Amino acid sequence: MAKQISCQDAGMDCAFMVRSESEDELVAMVKDHAEHQHHVEMSDDDVRELMKAA
Ligand SMILES: [Zn+2]
């Protein structure tokens, strides 16, 4: 099942949303986005907590 994460779910005023079959890919994409767009460093666990089934 695919998973998705959006910045809005994380309480951010940002339209970024990613969806993938691969949790590892999702984690990598979200960490990259958070770091470059929000200057926030997230751990893999932080990202996984935000994932929801899509
Ligand atoms: Zn964002």
mmCIF file of the protein (N, C-alpha, C, O) and its ligand, coordinates in Angstrom:
data_MODEL
# 
_entry.id   MODEL 
# 
loop_
_entity.id 
_entity.type 
_entity.pdbx_number_of_molecules 
1 polymer     1 
2 non-polymer 1 
# 
_entity_poly.entity_id                      1 
_entity_poly.type                           'polypeptide(L)' 
_entity_poly.nstd_linkage                   no 
_entity_poly.nstd_monomer                   no 
_entity_poly.pdbx_seq_one_letter_code       MAKQISCQDAGMDCAFMVRSESEDELVAMVKDHAEHQHHVEMSDDDVRELMKAA 
_entity_poly.pdbx_seq_one_letter_code_can   MAKQISCQDAGMDCAFMVRSESEDELVAMVKDHAEHQHHVEMSDDDVRELMKAA 
_entity_poly.pdbx_strand_id                 A 
# 
loop_
_entity_poly_seq.entity_id 
_entity_poly_seq.num 
_entity_poly_seq.mon_id 
_entity_poly_seq.hetero 
1 1  MET n 
1 2  ALA n 
1 3  LYS n 
1 4  GLN n 
1 5  ILE n 
1 6  SER n 
1 7  CYS n 
1 8  GLN n 
1 9  ASP n 
1 10 ALA n 
1 11 GLY n 
1 12 MET n 
1 13 ASP n 
1 14 CYS n 
1 15 ALA n 
1 16 PHE n 
1 17 MET n 
1 18 VAL n 
1 19 ARG n 
1 20 SER n 
1 21 GLU n 
1 22 SER n 
1 23 GLU n 
1 24 ASP n 
1 25 GLU n 
1 26 LEU n 
1 27 VAL n 
1 28 ALA n 
1 29 MET n 
1 30 VAL n 
1 31 LYS n 
1 32 ASP n 
1 33 HIS n 
1 34 ALA n 
1 35 GLU n 
1 36 HIS n 
1 37 GLN n 
1 38 HIS n 
1 39 HIS n 
1 40 VAL n 
1 41 GLU n 
1 42 MET n 
1 43 SER n 
1 44 ASP n 
1 45 ASP n 
1 46 ASP n 
1 47 VAL n 
1 48 ARG n 
1 49 GLU n 
1 50 LEU n 
1 51 MET n 
1 52 LYS n 
1 53 ALA n 
1 54 ALA n 
# 
loop_
_struct_asym.id 
_struct_asym.entity_id 
A 1 
B 2 
# 
loop_
_chem_comp.id 
_chem_comp.type 
_chem_comp.mon_nstd_flag 
ALA 'L-peptide linking' y 
ARG 'L-peptide linking' y 
ASP 'L-peptide linking' y 
CYS 'L-peptide linking' y 
GLN 'L-peptide linking' y 
GLU 'L-peptide linking' y 
GLY 'peptide linking'   y 
HIS 'L-peptide linking' y 
ILE 'L-peptide linking' y 
LEU 'L-peptide linking' y 
LYS 'L-peptide linking' y 
MET 'L-peptide linking' y 
PHE 'L-peptide linking' y 
SER 'L-peptide linking' y 
VAL 'L-peptide linking' y 
ZN  non-polymer         . 
# 
_pdbx_entity_nonpoly.entity_id   2 
_pdbx_entity_nonpoly.name        ? 
_pdbx_entity_nonpoly.comp_id     ZN 
# 
_pdbx_nonpoly_scheme.asym_id         B 
_pdbx_nonpoly_scheme.entity_id       2 
_pdbx_nonpoly_scheme.mon_id          ZN 
_pdbx_nonpoly_scheme.ndb_seq_num     1 
_pdbx_nonpoly_scheme.pdb_seq_num     101 
_pdbx_nonpoly_scheme.auth_seq_num    101 
_pdbx_nonpoly_scheme.pdb_mon_id      ZN 
_pdbx_nonpoly_scheme.auth_mon_id     ZN 
_pdbx_nonpoly_scheme.pdb_strand_id   A 
_pdbx_nonpoly_scheme.pdb_ins_code    . 
# 
loop_
_atom_site.group_PDB 
_atom_site.id 
_atom_site.type_symbol 
_atom_site.label_atom_id 
_atom_site.label_alt_id 
_atom_site.label_comp_id 
_atom_site.label_asym_id 
_atom_site.label_entity_id 
_atom_site.label_seq_id 
_atom_site.pdbx_PDB_ins_code 
_atom_site.Cartn_x 
_atom_site.Cartn_y 
_atom_site.Cartn_z 
_atom_site.occupancy 
_atom_site.B_iso_or_equiv 
_atom_site.pdbx_formal_charge 
_atom_site.auth_seq_id 
_atom_site.auth_comp_id 
_atom_site.auth_asym_id 
_atom_site.auth_atom_id 
_atom_site.pdbx_PDB_model_num 
ATOM   1   N  N  . MET A 1 1  ? 0.846  -1.207 0.000  1.00 0.00 ? 1   MET A N  1 
ATOM   2   C  CA . MET A 1 1  ? 0.000  0.000  0.000  1.00 0.00 ? 1   MET A CA 1 
ATOM   3   C  C  . MET A 1 1  ? 0.877  1.251  0.000  1.00 0.00 ? 1   MET A C  1 
ATOM   4   O  O  . MET A 1 1  ? 1.886  1.304  0.703  1.00 0.00 ? 1   MET A O  1 
ATOM   5   N  N  . ALA A 1 2  ? 0.503  2.227  -0.766 1.00 0.00 ? 2   ALA A N  1 
ATOM   6   C  CA . ALA A 1 2  ? 1.279  3.462  -0.826 1.00 0.00 ? 2   ALA A CA 1 
ATOM   7   C  C  . ALA A 1 2  ? 1.114  4.266  0.463  1.00 0.00 ? 2   ALA A C  1 
ATOM   8   O  O  . ALA A 1 2  ? 0.098  4.179  1.153  1.00 0.00 ? 2   ALA A O  1 
ATOM   9   N  N  . LYS A 1 3  ? 2.133  5.039  0.758  1.00 0.00 ? 3   LYS A N  1 
ATOM   10  C  CA . LYS A 1 3  ? 2.088  5.928  1.915  1.00 0.00 ? 3   LYS A CA 1 
ATOM   11  C  C  . LYS A 1 3  ? 2.208  7.356  1.418  1.00 0.00 ? 3   LYS A C  1 
ATOM   12  O  O  . LYS A 1 3  ? 2.786  7.611  0.362  1.00 0.00 ? 3   LYS A O  1 
ATOM   13  N  N  . GLN A 1 4  ? 1.660  8.281  2.185  1.00 0.00 ? 4   GLN A N  1 
ATOM   14  C  CA . GLN A 1 4  ? 1.848  9.672  1.806  1.00 0.00 ? 4   GLN A CA 1 
ATOM   15  C  C  . GLN A 1 4  ? 2.109  10.547 3.009  1.00 0.00 ? 4   GLN A C  1 
ATOM   16  O  O  . GLN A 1 4  ? 1.736  10.236 4.140  1.00 0.00 ? 4   GLN A O  1 
ATOM   17  N  N  . ILE A 1 5  ? 2.761  11.643 2.722  1.00 0.00 ? 5   ILE A N  1 
ATOM   18  C  CA . ILE A 1 5  ? 3.060  12.636 3.748  1.00 0.00 ? 5   ILE A CA 1 
ATOM   19  C  C  . ILE A 1 5  ? 2.852  14.005 3.128  1.00 0.00 ? 5   ILE A C  1 
ATOM   20  O  O  . ILE A 1 5  ? 3.286  14.254 2.003  1.00 0.00 ? 5   ILE A O  1 
ATOM   21  N  N  . SER A 1 6  ? 2.195  14.885 3.852  1.00 0.00 ? 6   SER A N  1 
ATOM   22  C  CA . SER A 1 6  ? 2.095  16.256 3.376  1.00 0.00 ? 6   SER A CA 1 
ATOM   23  C  C  . SER A 1 6  ? 2.555  17.193 4.472  1.00 0.00 ? 6   SER A C  1 
ATOM   24  O  O  . SER A 1 6  ? 2.441  16.890 5.660  1.00 0.00 ? 6   SER A O  1 
ATOM   25  N  N  . CYS A 1 7  ? 3.077  18.335 4.056  1.00 0.00 ? 7   CYS A N  1 
ATOM   26  C  CA . CYS A 1 7  ? 3.527  19.319 5.037  1.00 0.00 ? 7   CYS A CA 1 
ATOM   27  C  C  . CYS A 1 7  ? 2.335  19.834 5.850  1.00 0.00 ? 7   CYS A C  1 
ATOM   28  O  O  . CYS A 1 7  ? 2.478  20.146 7.032  1.00 0.00 ? 7   CYS A O  1 
ATOM   29  N  N  . GLN A 1 8  ? 1.176  19.921 5.227  1.00 0.00 ? 8   GLN A N  1 
ATOM   30  C  CA . GLN A 1 8  ? 0.004  20.416 5.955  1.00 0.00 ? 8   GLN A CA 1 
ATOM   31  C  C  . GLN A 1 8  ? -0.338 19.496 7.120  1.00 0.00 ? 8   GLN A C  1 
ATOM   32  O  O  . GLN A 1 8  ? -0.752 19.963 8.181  1.00 0.00 ? 8   GLN A O  1 
ATOM   33  N  N  . ASP A 1 9  ? -0.166 18.178 6.923  1.00 0.00 ? 9   ASP A N  1 
ATOM   34  C  CA . ASP A 1 9  ? -0.408 17.235 8.019  1.00 0.00 ? 9   ASP A CA 1 
ATOM   35  C  C  . ASP A 1 9  ? 0.555  17.490 9.175  1.00 0.00 ? 9   ASP A C  1 
ATOM   36  O  O  . ASP A 1 9  ? 0.240  17.227 10.336 1.00 0.00 ? 9   ASP A O  1 
ATOM   37  N  N  . ALA A 1 10 ? 1.724  18.003 8.835  1.00 0.00 ? 10  ALA A N  1 
ATOM   38  C  CA . ALA A 1 10 ? 2.732  18.274 9.851  1.00 0.00 ? 10  ALA A CA 1 
ATOM   39  C  C  . ALA A 1 10 ? 2.561  19.678 10.438 1.00 0.00 ? 10  ALA A C  1 
ATOM   40  O  O  . ALA A 1 10 ? 3.380  20.132 11.237 1.00 0.00 ? 10  ALA A O  1 
ATOM   41  N  N  . GLY A 1 11 ? 1.475  20.360 10.026 1.00 0.00 ? 11  GLY A N  1 
ATOM   42  C  CA . GLY A 1 11 ? 1.187  21.682 10.581 1.00 0.00 ? 11  GLY A CA 1 
ATOM   43  C  C  . GLY A 1 11 ? 1.907  22.817 9.878  1.00 0.00 ? 11  GLY A C  1 
ATOM   44  O  O  . GLY A 1 11 ? 1.950  23.941 10.379 1.00 0.00 ? 11  GLY A O  1 
ATOM   45  N  N  . MET A 1 12 ? 2.477  22.520 8.708  1.00 0.00 ? 12  MET A N  1 
ATOM   46  C  CA . MET A 1 12 ? 3.202  23.536 7.953  1.00 0.00 ? 12  MET A CA 1 
ATOM   47  C  C  . MET A 1 12 ? 2.285  24.182 6.914  1.00 0.00 ? 12  MET A C  1 
ATOM   48  O  O  . MET A 1 12 ? 1.404  23.534 6.349  1.00 0.00 ? 12  MET A O  1 
ATOM   49  N  N  . ASP A 1 13 ? 2.513  25.459 6.682  1.00 0.00 ? 13  ASP A N  1 
ATOM   50  C  CA . ASP A 1 13 ? 1.773  26.164 5.647  1.00 0.00 ? 13  ASP A CA 1 
ATOM   51  C  C  . ASP A 1 13 ? 2.553  26.003 4.340  1.00 0.00 ? 13  ASP A C  1 
ATOM   52  O  O  . ASP A 1 13 ? 3.250  26.915 3.895  1.00 0.00 ? 13  ASP A O  1 
ATOM   53  N  N  . CYS A 1 14 ? 2.419  24.834 3.747  1.00 0.00 ? 14  CYS A N  1 
ATOM   54  C  CA . CYS A 1 14 ? 3.233  24.469 2.595  1.00 0.00 ? 14  CYS A CA 1 
ATOM   55  C  C  . CYS A 1 14 ? 2.462  23.428 1.794  1.00 0.00 ? 14  CYS A C  1 
ATOM   56  O  O  . CYS A 1 14 ? 1.838  22.536 2.369  1.00 0.00 ? 14  CYS A O  1 
ATOM   57  N  N  . ALA A 1 15 ? 2.502  23.538 0.481  1.00 0.00 ? 15  ALA A N  1 
ATOM   58  C  CA . ALA A 1 15 ? 1.706  22.648 -0.375 1.00 0.00 ? 15  ALA A CA 1 
ATOM   59  C  C  . ALA A 1 15 ? 2.405  21.350 -0.727 1.00 0.00 ? 15  ALA A C  1 
ATOM   60  O  O  . ALA A 1 15 ? 1.866  20.536 -1.477 1.00 0.00 ? 15  ALA A O  1 
ATOM   61  N  N  . PHE A 1 16 ? 3.597  21.150 -0.193 1.00 0.00 ? 16  PHE A N  1 
ATOM   62  C  CA . PHE A 1 16 ? 4.370  19.950 -0.525 1.00 0.00 ? 16  PHE A CA 1 
ATOM   63  C  C  . PHE A 1 16 ? 3.648  18.676 -0.068 1.00 0.00 ? 16  PHE A C  1 
ATOM   64  O  O  . PHE A 1 16 ? 3.174  18.583 1.064  1.00 0.00 ? 16  PHE A O  1 
ATOM   65  N  N  . MET A 1 17 ? 3.580  17.704 -0.974 1.00 0.00 ? 17  MET A N  1 
ATOM   66  C  CA . MET A 1 17 ? 2.981  16.415 -0.633 1.00 0.00 ? 17  MET A CA 1 
ATOM   67  C  C  . MET A 1 17 ? 3.673  15.339 -1.446 1.00 0.00 ? 17  MET A C  1 
ATOM   68  O  O  . MET A 1 17 ? 3.872  15.500 -2.651 1.00 0.00 ? 17  MET A O  1 
ATOM   69  N  N  . VAL A 1 18 ? 4.041  14.248 -0.801 1.00 0.00 ? 18  VAL A N  1 
ATOM   70  C  CA . VAL A 1 18 ? 4.663  13.147 -1.530 1.00 0.00 ? 18  VAL A CA 1 
ATOM   71  C  C  . VAL A 1 18 ? 3.931  11.854 -1.219 1.00 0.00 ? 18  VAL A C  1 
ATOM   72  O  O  . VAL A 1 18 ? 3.356  11.663 -0.148 1.00 0.00 ? 18  VAL A O  1 
ATOM   73  N  N  . ARG A 1 19 ? 3.982  10.978 -2.213 1.00 0.00 ? 19  ARG A N  1 
ATOM   74  C  CA . ARG A 1 19 ? 3.311  9.700  -2.098 1.00 0.00 ? 19  ARG A CA 1 
ATOM   75  C  C  . ARG A 1 19 ? 4.190  8.658  -2.773 1.00 0.00 ? 19  ARG A C  1 
ATOM   76  O  O  . ARG A 1 19 ? 4.697  8.881  -3.872 1.00 0.00 ? 19  ARG A O  1 
ATOM   77  N  N  . SER A 1 20 ? 4.367  7.536  -2.119 1.00 0.00 ? 20  SER A N  1 
ATOM   78  C  CA . SER A 1 20 ? 5.226  6.509  -2.703 1.00 0.00 ? 20  SER A CA 1 
ATOM   79  C  C  . SER A 1 20 ? 4.886  5.137  -2.150 1.00 0.00 ? 20  SER A C  1 
ATOM   80  O  O  . SER A 1 20 ? 4.334  5.003  -1.058 1.00 0.00 ? 20  SER A O  1 
ATOM   81  N  N  . GLU A 1 21 ? 5.227  4.124  -2.930 1.00 0.00 ? 21  GLU A N  1 
ATOM   82  C  CA . GLU A 1 21 ? 5.088  2.742  -2.468 1.00 0.00 ? 21  GLU A CA 1 
ATOM   83  C  C  . GLU A 1 21 ? 6.247  2.398  -1.542 1.00 0.00 ? 21  GLU A C  1 
ATOM   84  O  O  . GLU A 1 21 ? 6.163  1.456  -0.753 1.00 0.00 ? 21  GLU A O  1 
ATOM   85  N  N  . SER A 1 22 ? 7.322  3.159  -1.642 1.00 0.00 ? 22  SER A N  1 
ATOM   86  C  CA . SER A 1 22 ? 8.546  2.867  -0.906 1.00 0.00 ? 22  SER A CA 1 
ATOM   87  C  C  . SER A 1 22 ? 8.714  3.806  0.291  1.00 0.00 ? 22  SER A C  1 
ATOM   88  O  O  . SER A 1 22 ? 8.858  5.016  0.117  1.00 0.00 ? 22  SER A O  1 
ATOM   89  N  N  . GLU A 1 23 ? 8.697  3.249  1.498  1.00 0.00 ? 23  GLU A N  1 
ATOM   90  C  CA . GLU A 1 23 ? 8.881  4.076  2.692  1.00 0.00 ? 23  GLU A CA 1 
ATOM   91  C  C  . GLU A 1 23 ? 10.254 4.734  2.696  1.00 0.00 ? 23  GLU A C  1 
ATOM   92  O  O  . GLU A 1 23 ? 10.396 5.890  3.093  1.00 0.00 ? 23  GLU A O  1 
ATOM   93  N  N  . ASP A 1 24 ? 11.259 3.993  2.252  1.00 0.00 ? 24  ASP A N  1 
ATOM   94  C  CA . ASP A 1 24 ? 12.606 4.551  2.241  1.00 0.00 ? 24  ASP A CA 1 
ATOM   95  C  C  . ASP A 1 24 ? 12.698 5.761  1.326  1.00 0.00 ? 24  ASP A C  1 
ATOM   96  O  O  . ASP A 1 24 ? 13.344 6.757  1.653  1.00 0.00 ? 24  ASP A O  1 
ATOM   97  N  N  . GLU A 1 25 ? 12.040 5.660  0.169  1.00 0.00 ? 25  GLU A N  1 
ATOM   98  C  CA . GLU A 1 25 ? 12.055 6.769  -0.778 1.00 0.00 ? 25  GLU A CA 1 
ATOM   99  C  C  . GLU A 1 25 ? 11.333 7.976  -0.181 1.00 0.00 ? 25  GLU A C  1 
ATOM   100 O  O  . GLU A 1 25 ? 11.787 9.114  -0.298 1.00 0.00 ? 25  GLU A O  1 
ATOM   101 N  N  . LEU A 1 26 ? 10.203 7.699  0.460  1.00 0.00 ? 26  LEU A N  1 
ATOM   102 C  CA . LEU A 1 26 ? 9.421  8.762  1.078  1.00 0.00 ? 26  LEU A CA 1 
ATOM   103 C  C  . LEU A 1 26 ? 10.240 9.476  2.161  1.00 0.00 ? 26  LEU A C  1 
ATOM   104 O  O  . LEU A 1 26 ? 10.264 10.705 2.231  1.00 0.00 ? 26  LEU A O  1 
ATOM   105 N  N  . VAL A 1 27 ? 10.893 8.696  2.983  1.00 0.00 ? 27  VAL A N  1 
ATOM   106 C  CA . VAL A 1 27 ? 11.718 9.263  4.053  1.00 0.00 ? 27  VAL A CA 1 
ATOM   107 C  C  . VAL A 1 27 ? 12.795 10.171 3.457  1.00 0.00 ? 27  VAL A C  1 
ATOM   108 O  O  . VAL A 1 27 ? 13.022 11.282 3.936  1.00 0.00 ? 27  VAL A O  1 
ATOM   109 N  N  . ALA A 1 28 ? 13.452 9.680  2.407  1.00 0.00 ? 28  ALA A N  1 
ATOM   110 C  CA . ALA A 1 28 ? 14.529 10.453 1.787  1.00 0.00 ? 28  ALA A CA 1 
ATOM   111 C  C  . ALA A 1 28 ? 13.995 11.758 1.196  1.00 0.00 ? 28  ALA A C  1 
ATOM   112 O  O  . ALA A 1 28 ? 14.620 12.808 1.340  1.00 0.00 ? 28  ALA A O  1 
ATOM   113 N  N  . MET A 1 29 ? 12.835 11.690 0.527  1.00 0.00 ? 29  MET A N  1 
ATOM   114 C  CA . MET A 1 29 ? 12.278 12.878 -0.118 1.00 0.00 ? 29  MET A CA 1 
ATOM   115 C  C  . MET A 1 29 ? 11.833 13.913 0.911  1.00 0.00 ? 29  MET A C  1 
ATOM   116 O  O  . MET A 1 29 ? 12.049 15.112 0.732  1.00 0.00 ? 29  MET A O  1 
ATOM   117 N  N  . VAL A 1 30 ? 11.207 13.438 1.993  1.00 0.00 ? 30  VAL A N  1 
ATOM   118 C  CA . VAL A 1 30 ? 10.714 14.362 3.014  1.00 0.00 ? 30  VAL A CA 1 
ATOM   119 C  C  . VAL A 1 30 ? 11.863 15.003 3.785  1.00 0.00 ? 30  VAL A C  1 
ATOM   120 O  O  . VAL A 1 30 ? 11.829 16.195 4.090  1.00 0.00 ? 30  VAL A O  1 
ATOM   121 N  N  . LYS A 1 31 ? 12.882 14.201 4.096  1.00 0.00 ? 31  LYS A N  1 
ATOM   122 C  CA . LYS A 1 31 ? 14.032 14.756 4.798  1.00 0.00 ? 31  LYS A CA 1 
ATOM   123 C  C  . LYS A 1 31 ? 14.701 15.833 3.956  1.00 0.00 ? 31  LYS A C  1 
ATOM   124 O  O  . LYS A 1 31 ? 15.090 16.884 4.466  1.00 0.00 ? 31  LYS A O  1 
ATOM   125 N  N  . ASP A 1 32 ? 14.831 15.562 2.666  1.00 0.00 ? 32  ASP A N  1 
ATOM   126 C  CA . ASP A 1 32 ? 15.449 16.522 1.752  1.00 0.00 ? 32  ASP A CA 1 
ATOM   127 C  C  . ASP A 1 32 ? 14.628 17.808 1.689  1.00 0.00 ? 32  ASP A C  1 
ATOM   128 O  O  . ASP A 1 32 ? 15.177 18.908 1.755  1.00 0.00 ? 32  ASP A O  1 
ATOM   129 N  N  . HIS A 1 33 ? 13.318 17.661 1.561  1.00 0.00 ? 33  HIS A N  1 
ATOM   130 C  CA . HIS A 1 33 ? 12.432 18.827 1.500  1.00 0.00 ? 33  HIS A CA 1 
ATOM   131 C  C  . HIS A 1 33 ? 12.493 19.634 2.803  1.00 0.00 ? 33  HIS A C  1 
ATOM   132 O  O  . HIS A 1 33 ? 12.631 20.857 2.777  1.00 0.00 ? 33  HIS A O  1 
ATOM   133 N  N  . ALA A 1 34 ? 12.391 18.946 3.924  1.00 0.00 ? 34  ALA A N  1 
ATOM   134 C  CA . ALA A 1 34 ? 12.388 19.632 5.222  1.00 0.00 ? 34  ALA A CA 1 
ATOM   135 C  C  . ALA A 1 34 ? 13.685 20.412 5.413  1.00 0.00 ? 34  ALA A C  1 
ATOM   136 O  O  . ALA A 1 34 ? 13.687 21.536 5.916  1.00 0.00 ? 34  ALA A O  1 
ATOM   137 N  N  . GLU A 1 35 ? 14.775 19.797 5.006  1.00 0.00 ? 35  GLU A N  1 
ATOM   138 C  CA . GLU A 1 35 ? 16.070 20.435 5.197  1.00 0.00 ? 35  GLU A CA 1 
ATOM   139 C  C  . GLU A 1 35 ? 16.237 21.666 4.310  1.00 0.00 ? 35  GLU A C  1 
ATOM   140 O  O  . GLU A 1 35 ? 16.716 22.707 4.761  1.00 0.00 ? 35  GLU A O  1 
ATOM   141 N  N  . HIS A 1 36 ? 15.836 21.536 3.036  1.00 0.00 ? 36  HIS A N  1 
ATOM   142 C  CA . HIS A 1 36 ? 16.070 22.630 2.104  1.00 0.00 ? 36  HIS A CA 1 
ATOM   143 C  C  . HIS A 1 36 ? 14.996 23.710 2.143  1.00 0.00 ? 36  HIS A C  1 
ATOM   144 O  O  . HIS A 1 36 ? 15.300 24.892 1.981  1.00 0.00 ? 36  HIS A O  1 
ATOM   145 N  N  . GLN A 1 37 ? 13.748 23.318 2.356  1.00 0.00 ? 37  GLN A N  1 
ATOM   146 C  CA . GLN A 1 37 ? 12.667 24.302 2.329  1.00 0.00 ? 37  GLN A CA 1 
ATOM   147 C  C  . GLN A 1 37 ? 12.344 24.874 3.707  1.00 0.00 ? 37  GLN A C  1 
ATOM   148 O  O  . GLN A 1 37 ? 11.926 26.026 3.826  1.00 0.00 ? 37  GLN A O  1 
ATOM   149 N  N  . HIS A 1 38 ? 12.538 24.074 4.733  1.00 0.00 ? 38  HIS A N  1 
ATOM   150 C  CA . HIS A 1 38 ? 12.145 24.525 6.077  1.00 0.00 ? 38  HIS A CA 1 
ATOM   151 C  C  . HIS A 1 38 ? 13.324 24.629 7.038  1.00 0.00 ? 38  HIS A C  1 
ATOM   152 O  O  . HIS A 1 38 ? 13.167 25.036 8.189  1.00 0.00 ? 38  HIS A O  1 
ATOM   153 N  N  . HIS A 1 39 ? 14.499 24.258 6.552  1.00 0.00 ? 39  HIS A N  1 
ATOM   154 C  CA . HIS A 1 39 ? 15.692 24.296 7.395  1.00 0.00 ? 39  HIS A CA 1 
ATOM   155 C  C  . HIS A 1 39 ? 15.463 23.551 8.707  1.00 0.00 ? 39  HIS A C  1 
ATOM   156 O  O  . HIS A 1 39 ? 15.860 23.992 9.786  1.00 0.00 ? 39  HIS A O  1 
ATOM   157 N  N  . VAL A 1 40 ? 14.806 22.407 8.563  1.00 0.00 ? 40  VAL A N  1 
ATOM   158 C  CA . VAL A 1 40 ? 14.533 21.547 9.709  1.00 0.00 ? 40  VAL A CA 1 
ATOM   159 C  C  . VAL A 1 40 ? 15.165 20.189 9.428  1.00 0.00 ? 40  VAL A C  1 
ATOM   160 O  O  . VAL A 1 40 ? 15.001 19.635 8.341  1.00 0.00 ? 40  VAL A O  1 
ATOM   161 N  N  . GLU A 1 41 ? 15.872 19.666 10.389 1.00 0.00 ? 41  GLU A N  1 
ATOM   162 C  CA . GLU A 1 41 ? 16.454 18.341 10.213 1.00 0.00 ? 41  GLU A CA 1 
ATOM   163 C  C  . GLU A 1 41 ? 15.559 17.306 10.886 1.00 0.00 ? 41  GLU A C  1 
ATOM   164 O  O  . GLU A 1 41 ? 15.302 17.378 12.087 1.00 0.00 ? 41  GLU A O  1 
ATOM   165 N  N  . MET A 1 42 ? 15.095 16.357 10.104 1.00 0.00 ? 42  MET A N  1 
ATOM   166 C  CA . MET A 1 42 ? 14.202 15.324 10.637 1.00 0.00 ? 42  MET A CA 1 
ATOM   167 C  C  . MET A 1 42 ? 14.914 13.980 10.665 1.00 0.00 ? 42  MET A C  1 
ATOM   168 O  O  . MET A 1 42 ? 15.717 13.670 9.784  1.00 0.00 ? 42  MET A O  1 
ATOM   169 N  N  . SER A 1 43 ? 14.616 13.195 11.672 1.00 0.00 ? 43  SER A N  1 
ATOM   170 C  CA . SER A 1 43 ? 15.155 11.837 11.706 1.00 0.00 ? 43  SER A CA 1 
ATOM   171 C  C  . SER A 1 43 ? 14.219 10.927 10.920 1.00 0.00 ? 43  SER A C  1 
ATOM   172 O  O  . SER A 1 43 ? 13.077 11.290 10.636 1.00 0.00 ? 43  SER A O  1 
ATOM   173 N  N  . ASP A 1 44 ? 14.714 9.742  10.573 1.00 0.00 ? 44  ASP A N  1 
ATOM   174 C  CA . ASP A 1 44 ? 13.862 8.790  9.861  1.00 0.00 ? 44  ASP A CA 1 
ATOM   175 C  C  . ASP A 1 44 ? 12.587 8.505  10.657 1.00 0.00 ? 44  ASP A C  1 
ATOM   176 O  O  . ASP A 1 44 ? 11.504 8.392  10.082 1.00 0.00 ? 44  ASP A O  1 
ATOM   177 N  N  . ASP A 1 45 ? 12.721 8.389  11.986 1.00 0.00 ? 45  ASP A N  1 
ATOM   178 C  CA . ASP A 1 45 ? 11.561 8.106  12.830 1.00 0.00 ? 45  ASP A CA 1 
ATOM   179 C  C  . ASP A 1 45 ? 10.558 9.260  12.809 1.00 0.00 ? 45  ASP A C  1 
ATOM   180 O  O  . ASP A 1 45 ? 9.347  9.039  12.795 1.00 0.00 ? 45  ASP A O  1 
ATOM   181 N  N  . ASP A 1 46 ? 11.070 10.491 12.807 1.00 0.00 ? 46  ASP A N  1 
ATOM   182 C  CA . ASP A 1 46 ? 10.176 11.668 12.725 1.00 0.00 ? 46  ASP A CA 1 
ATOM   183 C  C  . ASP A 1 46 ? 9.313  11.560 11.474 1.00 0.00 ? 46  ASP A C  1 
ATOM   184 O  O  . ASP A 1 46 ? 8.103  11.783 11.513 1.00 0.00 ? 46  ASP A O  1 
ATOM   185 N  N  . VAL A 1 47 ? 9.963  11.214 10.362 1.00 0.00 ? 47  VAL A N  1 
ATOM   186 C  CA . VAL A 1 47 ? 9.246  11.139 9.091  1.00 0.00 ? 47  VAL A CA 1 
ATOM   187 C  C  . VAL A 1 47 ? 8.231  9.999  9.112  1.00 0.00 ? 47  VAL A C  1 
ATOM   188 O  O  . VAL A 1 47 ? 7.093  10.161 8.671  1.00 0.00 ? 47  VAL A O  1 
ATOM   189 N  N  . ARG A 1 48 ? 8.649  8.860  9.623  1.00 0.00 ? 48  ARG A N  1 
ATOM   190 C  CA . ARG A 1 48 ? 7.742  7.704  9.647  1.00 0.00 ? 48  ARG A CA 1 
ATOM   191 C  C  . ARG A 1 48 ? 6.482  7.972  10.476 1.00 0.00 ? 48  ARG A C  1 
ATOM   192 O  O  . ARG A 1 48 ? 5.413  7.444  10.171 1.00 0.00 ? 48  ARG A O  1 
ATOM   193 N  N  . GLU A 1 49 ? 6.607  8.776  11.501 1.00 0.00 ? 49  GLU A N  1 
ATOM   194 C  CA . GLU A 1 49 ? 5.441  9.100  12.332 1.00 0.00 ? 49  GLU A CA 1 
ATOM   195 C  C  . GLU A 1 49 ? 4.395  9.905  11.557 1.00 0.00 ? 49  GLU A C  1 
ATOM   196 O  O  . GLU A 1 49 ? 3.209  9.884  11.884 1.00 0.00 ? 49  GLU A O  1 
ATOM   197 N  N  . LEU A 1 50 ? 4.855  10.607 10.536 1.00 0.00 ? 50  LEU A N  1 
ATOM   198 C  CA . LEU A 1 50 ? 3.930  11.448 9.766  1.00 0.00 ? 50  LEU A CA 1 
ATOM   199 C  C  . LEU A 1 50 ? 3.271  10.697 8.609  1.00 0.00 ? 50  LEU A C  1 
ATOM   200 O  O  . LEU A 1 50 ? 2.333  11.195 7.986  1.00 0.00 ? 50  LEU A O  1 
ATOM   201 N  N  . MET A 1 51 ? 3.771  9.505  8.334  1.00 0.00 ? 51  MET A N  1 
ATOM   202 C  CA . MET A 1 51 ? 3.246  8.741  7.198  1.00 0.00 ? 51  MET A CA 1 
ATOM   203 C  C  . MET A 1 51 ? 1.834  8.267  7.451  1.00 0.00 ? 51  MET A C  1 
ATOM   204 O  O  . MET A 1 51 ? 1.471  7.889  8.565  1.00 0.00 ? 51  MET A O  1 
ATOM   205 N  N  . LYS A 1 52 ? 1.049  8.296  6.396  1.00 0.00 ? 52  LYS A N  1 
ATOM   206 C  CA . LYS A 1 52 ? -0.248 7.656  6.511  1.00 0.00 ? 52  LYS A CA 1 
ATOM   207 C  C  . LYS A 1 52 ? -0.584 6.924  5.217  1.00 0.00 ? 52  LYS A C  1 
ATOM   208 O  O  . LYS A 1 52 ? -0.066 7.260  4.152  1.00 0.00 ? 52  LYS A O  1 
ATOM   209 N  N  . ALA A 1 53 ? -1.432 5.950  5.314  1.00 0.00 ? 53  ALA A N  1 
ATOM   210 C  CA . ALA A 1 53 ? -1.793 5.153  4.154  1.00 0.00 ? 53  ALA A CA 1 
ATOM   211 C  C  . ALA A 1 53 ? -2.493 6.034  3.138  1.00 0.00 ? 53  ALA A C  1 
ATOM   212 O  O  . ALA A 1 53 ? -3.298 6.895  3.494  1.00 0.00 ? 53  ALA A O  1 
ATOM   213 N  N  . ALA A 1 54 ? -2.180 5.810  1.870  1.00 0.00 ? 54  ALA A N  1 
ATOM   214 C  CA . ALA A 1 54 ? -2.789 6.616  0.807  1.00 0.00 ? 54  ALA A CA 1 
ATOM   215 C  C  . ALA A 1 54 ? -3.421 5.689  -0.218 1.00 0.00 ? 54  ALA A C  1 
ATOM   216 O  O  . ALA A 1 54 ? -3.993 6.156  -1.203 1.00 0.00 ? 54  ALA A O  1 
HETATM 217 ZN ZN . ZN  B 2 .  ? 7.121  21.908 3.057  1.00 0.00 2 101 ZN  A ZN 1 
# 
